[in-house]
Amino acid sequence: MSQSKIVTIERHIIEGERAHPGATGDFSGLLRDLTLAFKVIWREVSKAGLVNILGLTGKKNVHGEEVKKLDEFADDTIYRAMDHGGHLCVMASEENEDVLQIPDNYPTGKYVLIYDPLDGSSNIDALVTIGTIFSIYRRVTPKGKGMLQDCLQPGYKQIAAGYCVYGSSTMLVYTTGDGTHGFTFDPSIGEFLLSHENIKIPRRGKIYSVNEGNYRWWHDGMKKYVKYLQEEDKETKRPYSARYIGSMVADVHRTLLYGGIFMYPGDTKNPNGKLRLMYEANPMSFIVEQAGGRSSNGHKRILDLQPESLHQRTPLFIGSEEDVCIAEEFLQGKRESARAS
Ligand code: P6P
């Protein structure tokens, strides 16, 4: 009996490159270096409980949030895995206020890496699923060291995006604009193996995901939308189930595979919500759109937003096409209550 094809992420990247004449192989080298960083982070995350790496560093990141040791380790691991390959002209990390330059003794390249080294890290001590999120852009400055303007590009300019989710098993999900694909990590051989080729999110789901603890600050449209989801209607599989892990990578991964909607709305307390455009919303939106889903700030497509600053936040409604469209109708005041659909 012939063995089923074993497709590592390296093979998938190379075969993808062959499909794009003129591809230089530079890109596959970049993704290979990034995959190594995920394996190193996986090793620490999977034994964090055993090694004295849990707990706080006593430092705070640019958002005034306590930085946990694993956060710092992941941030440093990615930077050091990516600083010498000659693929990048500049990097930006959610944990660092300014852009991160390539060291003088290393060559610069034509790509830009923007990453959240360990999203959901406030859950680390509770062993809740966490993840690394990344975006890759082409530089816009001509040569040499990259600059802030190389990073402040709208999401539709991404040439790749992905996340590595460290959960009951570890999976790398990424897109280069040719569909969204998942690779499950096999620790026995140290490889990410293709397990979910060309993921397609259901057109409509029956799960909604939001922190309802913020209900009192929600705008009316948001309150009406969630009330709509909680009403009974067999045809539209309502009431939906509520699932909220509090770790975006885990909540979005579930939404990608099962369908439904993940939301972090703006409200009267935080008009732009909590999630960052460059580090969380843009990469996840590229991934979900490539799987046939939709992502907006409630009024505008996330990938069309022109960033003004590196750490700006955005409201986020992401998931199944039909679910996000219905949410937008409520948020834009075009819908007051349940209708047939
Ligand atoms: P809240 C984790 O800290 C994070 O940035 C995302 O991963 C997650 O979706 C969100 O914050 C959770 O925020 O306010 O619901 O605890």
Residues whose N, C-alpha, C, O or C-beta is under 5 A from the ligand:
A	BS01	P6P	D119 G120 S121 S122 N211 G246 S247 M248 V249
